[in-house]
Amino acid sequence: MQFIALTSIGIENLLVDELTELGAVVSKQTVGSVRFEADSTLAQKVCLSTRYATRVLMLIEEKEGVNDKDSLYKFARFQPWQEWFGPTQTFAVDFNGTNDSLKNTQFSGLVIKDAIVDYFNDLYEQRPNVDKQDANVRVVARLNRHGVSLYIDYSGPRLSERGYRQGQGKAPIKEHLAAAIIKRSGWLENVNQPLFDPCCGAGTILIEAAGMARNEAPGLFREGFAFERLPSFRAAKFKQLREELIAQITDPKLWLIGHDYDAQVLDKAIGNAERAELDKVIKFKQSDATKLTSVAKLPGVVISNLPYGERIGSMAELVNLHRSMGVGFKKHFNHWKLALLGMDESLFKLLKLVKQKRYKFKNGPLDVELNLYQLDDKQVSLTSDDKPALNFEGSMSFANRLKKNKQGLKNWLKQNDVQSYRVYDADIPEYNVAVDIYGDSAVIFEYAAPKEIDEKTSEKRLQDVISLTAQQLNIAPENIAVKVRKKQKGEEQYTPMAKQNRTMVVEEFGAKFKVNLFDYLDTGLFLDHRLARRYIQQNAQDKRFLNLFAYTGTASVHAALGGAKAITTVDLSKTYLKWGQDNFALNDISNTRYRFEQADCLKWLEYAQGQYDLIFLDPPTFSNSKRMKDAFDVQTDHIKLLTWVKKILSPSGTLIFSNNKRGFVMDEVGLMGLGLKAENISEKTLSPDFKRNKKIHNSWLITHG
């Protein structure tokens, strides 16, 4: 009989070797699959023993020229389906592939389903039922440019799931991929040498390694296979096969060590090892991979799936991890082999190690690569310093400027009790970033690099910026959020980034605000508007205050603390309004005349009623509002905007108008035509930490003329 074993890209060669060793005859290898010949006993042995296949399908028939509905129906209709199941059993059809005639896989699956039902109706005058979730038999059809192949699912899905893993970390590695990198690492050539995973997560690599070293067939613990439901299945023979495989299990002396920083994930690893009955074989310990120390007197192999950017803003941690691990490996792991899996070549380069080999794989939808290293005296001597090396000597100029700027702000910060401020803003052209401090944390925002700057050079400079920010400002890398404008590759753009949901509270002129440094482009607090917010607090007593494009309602909090008698806070985002309400609660503010309204501010303004004594208006530079014939542009449309605002500004009222458009010019003639006058207060609303970038925002006080 002919079968096809499916696997992930990059593992096909290992699967060919495995099938050959088991006694199967391999006939064809393609991307993600291997075709082989075997009898039913050997095919069952493959399902029980394979570490690299994710599924095994049995070929029923394949035919060229099957390319439309009629030919597909006829092809399926005349197969001997009674050999695989009966009319009292359930079945399902999985269809893969499309062409000009068969454009929809669901439709093509229904054509095959109808053919099978008609076959049984004709033969038995009875039809089997379809069960998409838990069918007795699953038919798989694959359409390609030559024709169609029909298969019976022989193994059942997800052979890679061994059954021991109930808990996993944030970036789990598939079990069959773990087996592949263990094989590629060379550790199996001598399983008595230490095996160390410094970022072990849920323990998958170590558990797979133990199973491979013990010659333990991974399918022995599986609850059931699809072939057990076929008429040809013989339970006695299968029992004998299982007993033969159990008898082949060995018990070598293993030295397996797993470390991870996350105690909760380690608990999952311990639980997984217990279910695999390997808890006495693997030694788990909570430890920080950025502070590697020796784990064994004899050299061995390090195999690890290094963390990658599965969370927004986590780049600082990754840069620190790779740089620190590079130093740690050279200091404590001379003569060891390293097999490290990751996604980003630029992070691998931070290890400052010369790789021997590289293999490319897929981990689910993600492109990953395995780099192999051999540490020796030459590699270790490349770096003797405990501190990770920088990419550029010139990076120290950034470090010195960072230190100088913080020292220059020291007195002002102390006098005004400012906890959140900008310490660097593209002061040096080559280091085109902004660095904001929030208590014991920081946000690094990378501006778009000029076209003439090479992307890899910008990437390396950013890595230096991250390391030096942590060092110079004494901030832990896990407390540094990095917002990078980076073009995502391949499937990355479709992979949602996990939110950290980390919030902290900062204070400003007696007000408390919730900020989130990691999960959004902005943090919840515009630092450059702090003096405008202070003005609102100082001038809000007994005023009716309106906050438009309110974001997280920070200006409204200041108005409330300043004694405003009524406050209306308007924003289109439900998330930001809820955030604003959280800020009110944080400051113990509660008043029935303080209202939050979710609305398009431009639409709201056009039909607004009532009068306001103090208005804060900070519109976006551009907006695709439905109230404008074209997209709203603050330069083109600010007079129309101010026309609407004038109607609700009380005769003695004040409008604080600001925007962030560089080069914005106030239409003074248009303003006079409205009977309004404006005082430019941009300079007055820039606090010392923003004096280096005087164009960061424009501000005016506008009143009736």
Summary of the structure (lengths in Angstrom):
residues: 705
radius of gyration: 32.7
end to end distance: 92.5
largest distance: 98.5
contacts: 2288
relative contact order: 0.06
helix: 36%
strand: 24%
